[in-house]
Amino acid sequence: MMTKIDERKNIIVSLKSIYGERKKGIDKHIQNLKILSFMHILLSILCFGSLLTSIISEQFGYEFFKWQKTGMFALLSLIALLNLPNEIFELQLLNHLKRINEYNDFNGIEKLNADLKNLIDKLNNRIKTNMIPIILGVLILTMSAWQIMNQDNPYWEYMKIPIILFFGFIIIQFVIVNKKLTENIQNTENTVANTV
């Protein structure tokens, strides 16, 4: 008979990793995710910071970064930010898996397991749950590639709002899902601590 802790472990490992199977073990996968997350956070901050600086400075008549030369920043920030939330969620879940791995079983987490399964199902179905960011991402990808190859893209000037919307959607979705996931993990670990 499957225990509630085993059910939870199966729910956690059902998360589809964006980097394929975890063949080298959880510890190695966690280490790789930490490095990739750090690199993507740094790249996102630098690139989006440059884009935002360009947009804001242009409004005040300054040109620290000319908007016409920001196509590469838009492309790099898009690439870095697309997988960053999922990397962070996977890292949280794998660390949680390691912490609960030492416990045999505990009762009272049926609802927490059901909520976690619902969250992971949504994370596994990225296309359906992220339609607006995907559409904006394709638009940004196309326009920034055009801008990089040929700086005469007449539509690049209109890409400021889609870029800000894209980042806004990604950040808002991340905050909402991260809050639910963190609460679920903390509630589970508190339940475990109280039953031991």
C-alpha positions as CSV (number, residue, x, y, z in Angstrom):
1,M,0.0,0.0,0.0
2,M,1.3,3.4,-1.0
3,T,1.8,5.8,2.0
4,K,1.0,9.5,1.8
5,I,4.7,10.4,1.8
6,D,5.3,8.1,-1.1
7,E,2.3,9.6,-2.9
8,R,3.9,13.1,-2.3
9,K,7.2,11.9,-3.6
10,N,5.6,10.6,-6.8
11,I,3.8,13.9,-7.3
12,I,7.1,15.8,-7.0
13,V,9.0,13.6,-9.4
14,S,6.1,13.9,-11.9
15,L,7.2,17.5,-12.6
16,K,8.6,17.5,-16.1
17,S,12.1,18.9,-15.9
18,I,13.0,21.4,-18.6
19,Y,16.4,19.8,-18.8
20,G,15.3,16.2,-19.3
21,E,15.6,13.2,-16.9
22,R,17.4,13.5,-13.6
23,K,19.8,10.7,-14.5
24,K,22.8,11.8,-12.4
25,G,20.8,12.0,-9.2
26,I,18.9,14.7,-7.3
27,D,22.0,16.3,-5.7
28,K,23.7,16.8,-9.1
29,H,20.4,18.1,-10.6
30,I,20.0,20.6,-7.7
31,Q,23.5,21.8,-8.2
32,N,23.0,22.3,-11.9
33,L,19.7,24.1,-11.3
34,K,21.3,26.5,-8.8
35,I,24.0,27.4,-11.3
36,L,21.6,27.9,-14.2
37,S,19.1,29.8,-12.1
38,F,21.8,32.2,-10.9
39,M,23.0,32.7,-14.5
40,H,19.5,33.3,-15.8
41,I,18.6,35.7,-12.9
42,L,21.8,37.7,-13.6
43,L,21.2,37.8,-17.4
44,S,17.5,38.8,-16.9
45,I,18.4,41.6,-14.6
46,L,21.1,43.0,-16.8
47,C,19.2,42.7,-20.1
48,F,15.8,43.8,-18.8
49,G,17.5,46.6,-16.8
50,S,19.1,47.8,-20.1
51,L,15.7,47.7,-21.9
52,L,14.0,49.5,-19.1
53,T,16.8,52.1,-18.8
54,S,16.4,52.7,-22.6
55,I,12.6,53.1,-22.4
56,I,12.7,55.4,-19.4
57,S,15.7,57.5,-20.4
58,E,14.1,58.1,-23.8
59,Q,11.0,59.5,-22.1
60,F,13.1,62.1,-20.4
61,G,15.1,63.0,-23.6
62,Y,18.2,61.1,-22.7
63,E,19.6,58.2,-24.6
64,F,21.9,56.0,-22.4
65,F,20.9,53.0,-24.6
66,K,19.4,53.8,-27.9
67,W,16.2,51.8,-28.3
68,Q,17.1,50.9,-31.9
69,K,20.1,49.0,-30.5
70,T,18.3,47.0,-27.9
71,G,17.2,44.0,-30.0
72,M,19.9,41.7,-28.6
73,F,19.0,42.7,-25.0
74,A,15.3,41.8,-25.8
75,L,16.3,38.5,-27.3
76,L,18.7,37.5,-24.4
77,S,16.2,38.6,-21.7
78,L,13.5,36.5,-23.4
79,I,15.7,33.4,-23.5
80,A,16.8,33.9,-19.9
81,L,13.4,34.6,-18.4
82,L,11.4,31.9,-20.2
83,N,12.7,29.0,-18.2
84,L,13.7,30.8,-15.0
85,P,10.5,30.4,-13.1
86,N,10.3,26.7,-13.8
87,E,14.0,26.2,-12.8
88,I,13.2,27.9,-9.4
89,F,10.1,25.8,-8.9
90,E,11.9,22.6,-9.7
91,L,14.7,23.5,-7.4
92,Q,12.2,24.2,-4.6
93,L,10.5,20.8,-5.1
94,L,13.7,18.8,-5.3
95,N,15.0,20.4,-2.1
96,H,11.6,19.6,-0.5
97,L,11.9,16.0,-1.8
98,K,15.2,15.6,-0.1
99,R,13.9,17.0,3.2
100,I,10.8,14.7,3.3
101,N,12.8,11.7,2.0
102,E,13.9,10.8,5.5
103,Y,10.3,10.4,6.9
104,N,8.4,7.1,6.6
105,D,4.9,8.4,6.6
106,F,2.7,11.0,8.1
107,N,-1.0,11.7,8.1
108,G,-3.1,14.8,7.5
109,I,-1.6,15.9,4.2
110,E,-4.1,14.6,1.7
111,K,-5.3,18.1,0.8
112,L,-1.7,19.4,0.6
113,N,-0.9,16.5,-1.8
114,A,-4.0,17.3,-3.9
115,D,-3.1,21.0,-4.1
116,L,0.5,20.1,-5.0
117,K,-0.7,17.7,-7.7
118,N,-2.9,20.5,-9.1
119,L,0.1,23.0,-9.2
120,I,2.4,20.5,-10.8
121,D,-0.2,19.6,-13.4
122,K,-0.4,23.3,-14.4
123,L,3.4,23.5,-14.4
124,N,3.6,20.5,-16.7
125,N,1.1,22.0,-19.1
126,R,3.1,25.1,-19.8
127,I,1.7,25.9,-23.2
128,K,-2.0,25.9,-22.1
129,T,-1.3,27.9,-18.9
130,N,1.0,30.4,-20.5
131,M,-0.7,31.4,-23.8
132,I,-0.4,35.2,-23.4
133,P,3.4,35.1,-22.5
134,I,4.0,32.6,-25.4
135,I,2.2,34.9,-27.9
136,L,4.2,37.9,-26.7
137,G,7.4,35.8,-26.6
138,V,7.0,34.8,-30.2
139,L,6.3,38.4,-31.2
140,I,9.4,39.6,-29.3
141,L,11.5,36.8,-30.7
142,T,10.5,37.7,-34.3
143,M,10.9,41.4,-33.9
144,S,14.1,41.4,-31.9
145,A,15.7,38.9,-34.5
146,W,14.6,41.3,-37.3
147,Q,16.0,44.2,-35.4
148,I,19.4,42.5,-34.8
149,M,19.8,41.5,-38.4
150,N,18.5,44.7,-39.9
151,Q,18.3,47.8,-37.7
152,D,15.6,49.3,-40.0
153,N,12.7,47.4,-38.4
154,P,9.9,50.0,-38.6
155,Y,7.9,48.1,-35.9
156,W,10.6,48.0,-33.3
157,E,9.5,51.3,-31.8
158,Y,6.2,49.7,-30.9
159,M,7.7,46.7,-29.1
160,K,8.2,48.6,-25.8
161,I,4.7,47.8,-24.5
162,P,4.8,44.0,-25.5
163,I,8.2,43.6,-23.8
164,I,7.0,45.2,-20.6
165,L,3.8,43.2,-20.7
166,F,5.8,40.0,-21.3
167,F,8.0,40.6,-18.3
168,G,4.9,41.7,-16.2
169,F,3.0,38.5,-17.0
170,I,6.0,36.3,-16.3
171,I,6.7,38.1,-13.0
172,I,3.1,38.1,-11.8
173,Q,2.6,34.4,-12.7
174,F,5.9,33.6,-10.9
175,V,4.8,35.4,-7.7
176,I,1.4,33.7,-7.7
177,V,2.7,30.2,-8.3
178,N,5.7,30.6,-6.0
179,K,3.4,31.8,-3.1
180,K,1.2,28.7,-3.5
181,L,4.1,26.4,-3.8
182,T,6.0,27.8,-0.9
183,E,2.9,27.7,1.4
184,N,2.3,24.1,0.4
185,I,5.9,23.1,1.1
186,Q,6.0,24.9,4.4
187,N,2.7,23.5,5.6
188,T,3.8,20.0,4.7
189,E,7.1,20.4,6.4
190,N,5.4,21.9,9.5
191,T,3.0,18.9,9.5
192,V,6.0,16.5,9.4
193,A,7.8,18.3,12.1
194,N,4.7,18.2,14.4
195,T,4.1,14.5,13.8
196,V,7.7,13.3,14.5
